[in-house]
Amino acid sequence: MPSGARSVLSSKPPAIPPRVFRPKSKRAGAPTTAEKSLVAQFVADQPAEVTPAQVSGLARVLRRSKDAVKKMVEEAKENLQASVDTYREIHLQATMDAAADESMKGKQVAIEASQWAMENIAADGVRVVEKTKSEGPSGPRIIIGVKVGGVDQPVTTVALAPAEDPQ
C-alpha cells in the first residue's frame, strides 16, 4: 500500500453510502386497523358515492394502491349497510318514545325526528321526501363595516306615539 501525499491525492474518492431511508411509493401487507377505520369514517361521512378522485387521494395519503383502497371502501360500505337496520330501529324507537311523551317538547322532538327520517333515509336510492335545496349562498358571510375616526356618527331619532293614559 503506497503512503505519502501523492497516494492520498491520486486514490479514488470513497463510495457514497446508499441512502438509509428510501420511501416506497406503496405500502405492502394488509391494511392496518387505523387505516380501515379512517376509510370507514370517510365513507360514512360522504353524502354520495366515493368518487375516483377521492379514491386516488386516499391512496396517496395512505400510500396504498388504488385497488387496495377500493377494496377498503367496499368493505366499509358493506359494514355500514349491515348496521343500517340497527340504526333505523334505534331512531324509530326514539321517535316513538318522544311521541308517547305528553309534553309539547316531546311532540316537537318526534316531529323533527320524523321529518329528518323522511328526508334522509332512503330505500334503494328512493326517498319519501326529496331534500330541499336552500336558496342563495350557503357559505359563510363576511360583513365589513367601516368606522372613520374623528367623524361623528349620525344620530337616528325615532318618534314614538304618546302613551295612552290607562284611566
Buried (B, 14 or more C-beta within 10 A) or exposed (E): EEEEEEEEEEEEEEEEEEEEEEEEEEBEEEBEEEBBEBBBEBBEEBEEEBEEEBBEBBBEEBEBBBEBBBBBBEBBBEEEEEEEEEEEEEBBEEBEEBBEEEEEEBBEBBEEBBEEBEBEBEEEEEEEEEEEEEEEEEEEEEEEEEEEEEEEEEEEEEEEEEEEEEE
